[in-house]
């Protein structure tokens, strides 16, 4: 169910802006839309972002512009902390700045089906980050604050005009995710990294760079996560003993499998089976 957030409930209308520094504990995870605009930067970690039905994994430096017509949702990645800066602003502010900057801004930001997305390299090292960071501490004159916020918004709009939205990166990510679907077989999960290199067709070095940049993970982390998810399904939906499951996912050391499983699920394979197999039996 989509929740609608209204500007009158969210920020002071005379200022026309709202600033937030968010993390996993303070970000709204439910699907929602709002009757105002916002943009946000990822300043640390990774998060899954679904907008208008399309999902992207966002990481450090990703900048997203959200319109009132967009419906979006943040989905937390297990064991991945993240932080972001979020600036919301009223329709009136947006219209005034578009009138000043020209129709190109409105067309660039409003025409795409999906929210415009850019990747700013090493974002924390840029002056743009420092300009936003001062908002954490500023308690001075409100008119001065409003002027500074307008300058920031102009700079953000200018970035989207100068640099076309990161369609190339989005397409790369989608292509990689399609290739990774080839890993979803027991044989490939057991084989691990050699299978991952084979199904993607990339060298190990290129695959490492690509997955870190586009998905915020490494091939080794990806394979381990895939193995643990498959093991969890086998624990609940089969009668295989734990050693057999460990071997089936390509881990010969039982103690290593138990430790890795506990790291992901915060419980042992035995306890996981005991807990969720009962739920399965109850619904059958």
N, C-alpha and C positions, 0 to 999 in steps of 0.2 A: 504493500500500500504506500502510495507516494504522499509524503508530508509536505505541506507548503509552509515556508517560513516567510513572514511578512516583515518589511523594513521597519514598520512602526514598533514591532516587538523586539527588533534586533539591534538597532542603533539609534542614536540621537539624530532626529531629522534635521535639526538646524545645522549640524555638522556635515551630514550627508555621507559620512564614512564610518566604518568600523574596522578596527585592527585587532587581530588575534594571532598569538603564537601558540600553535597546537601540537599535540603529540597523541599517541595512541589512547591516552586516558581522557582526552578532552575533545576528540573529534567525533562528530555525529556520524554514526555508521549506518543509520537507516537511509533508505532511498528517499530523496527529497528534491524539491525545487524551491525557488524563491522569486519574489517579484522585484528583485534588484540584481545588480551585477556583482561579480567578484572575480578576483584572480588569486592564484596561490602558487607559491614556490615550494618545492621539496628541498629542505635544507639538510636532511640527514636520513639515511635509511631508505627503505622501499615500502610502497603500498600499492594495492590494486585499486584502480579507479574505474568505475563503470559509468559511462555517460551516454545517454540516449541509446542504451542497449549494447554499447561497444566497450570492451574492456581493454585497458592498458595497465602495464606495470610501470609505475612511476618511481624514479630514483633521484638522487641528488642533482639539482640543476634544472629539473623539469618545471616548466612554467605553463599553467593552464588558465585560460580565460573562460569563465562560465557566464552564460547569458540567462535571462529570465525564462527563455523558452526551453532551457536544458533541464533534464532530470538526471541526477547523478547520485552516486553512492561510493563510499570508501569501504574497502574490504581489507581488514588487517591480515598481514602475512605472518604466520606463526613464527615466533622467535625472531622476528625482525622489528626492531623499534624504528620509529620514524618521527621526524619533526617537520613542520611546515609553517610558513608565514601566510596568513590569509588577510586580504584586504577586500572589504565589501563597500559598495558605494551605490548611491541612489540613481534612479533613472534620470533625474534632473541633472545630476553631475555629468553623467555619460552624454546626455544630449548637448549640454553646453560645450563640452570638450570636442565633440564631433563637429559642432557648428564652427568651432574655432579652428580645428585641424583639417576639416574637409571631409567630403563623402567617402574618400578612399578608406579612412579609418572604419567608418560604419560598415562598408562593404566587406572589408577584410575580416572584421571581427564577427559580423552577424550572418554572412552568407553561408559559411560552411555548415554541413549537416551536423558535424561533431564539434565540440568545443576546440578552439585553436590551441595547439600544443607546440611548445618550443623547448629545446634543450640548451641551457646556458652552461657552458663548461666552467668547472671550478667556481661555481656560483658564490661560495662562501668567501672567495678571495676578491670578489668584485666590489666596486663602490656601491652598486645597487643593493647588495646585501646590507652594507653598513648604513645606507640611507634608510632602509626599512628597520634595521635593528634599533635605531635611535628611538623608535616609537615605543619600545619596551619601557623607556625611562622618562619620556617627555611629559611634564606636568605643567607646562607654561601656558602662554596666551593661546586661546582657542582659534582666533583668526589666523595667527601664525601657523598653527598646526594644520588648519584647513588649507592654507596656501601650500604648505610643504606636501600635503597629501595630493593636491592637484598636480604639483610638479612631478611627483612620483608616478601618478597615473599617466601623465603625458609621456613620460619616459617609457613606461610599459607599452603604451600604444605605439610609440615610435619604434620600439623593438619589433613589434609584430609587423609593422610596415616595412622595415629595413630587411628583416629576415623572414622569408615565407615560413608558414607553420611547418613543423617538423614532420611533414608527410612522408619523407624518405625514411626517417627513423621508424615511423609507425608501420610502414609497409615492410621494412626489414624485420621488425618484431613479429608481425603477423606471419611472414614467411618462415621465420625460425620456429614459431609455435606450431605451424603446420608440419614442418619437418620433425619436430620433437614428438609428434603423435606417433611416429614410427617406432618409438621406444616402448609403446604400450603393448608389449607381448612378453610372455614369461621368459622366452629365450633371450630377448634383448636386455631385459632387466637383470637376468642372471649374468650375462656377459659383461654388462656395465660399460665402461668407457670405450672399449673398442667398438661396441655396437653403436654408441652415441656418435662416434666419429664416422662410422659407416653410414648411418641413416641421414646425417646432416651433409656429408660430403666435404666437411671442412677439416683443415689441419687442427691439431690439438691447440696450438698457440692461437690461431684465429678464432677457434671456438671459445676459448677462455675469454678473449677480449670481447667477442660478440655477446656472449651470455652475461658477462658482468655489466656491459654497457646497456643492453636491452632488457635484461630480466633481473639484474641485481643479484645474480648468483653465479657460482662456478659450476663447471661440468661435474666435479666430484660431489658438490653439495646437491646438485639437481638429481644425480643418480641415487644418492643416499636417501633423499626425500621420496623419490619414486619407489625405492625398495621398501621403505618403511610403510608407505601407504598400501602397497601390495601385500606386505606381510600382515598388516592390520586387517585387511579384507580376508586373507586366508585364515587368520586366527578366529574370526567370527563366523565365517561361512564354510569352513572345512573342519575335518577331524584330524588333520595332519598334526603330528607332534611338533614341538617347537624347534627341535634340531632339524627336522626335515624342511620346515619352512625356511629356516636360516640358510640351509644349503640351496634351496630352490630359488632364493633371491640373490645367490652368488656370494654369500658370506659364510666361510668355512669355520670361523671361530664363533662358537656359541656365546661366549662371554662378551665378545665384541658386538654381536647382534643384540644381546640383551641390553648392553650399555647404550647403544645407538638408539634402540627403540625407546628406552626410558628417557633419553634426552629429548626426543620428539614428542612423546605422549605423556611424559611425567608419570609413567607407571611401567611395570614389567609386562612382557608379553603374556605371562600367565594371568596376572591380575586383569589385563585388558580383555582377555578371552572370557574370563569368569564374569566380568561386568557386562559385556555387550552380547555375549552368547545368550544370556538370560533374557535380554531385551528382544533378541531375535526370536527366541522360542515363544515368547509371550505373544508376539504378533503373527506367528505362523498358524 
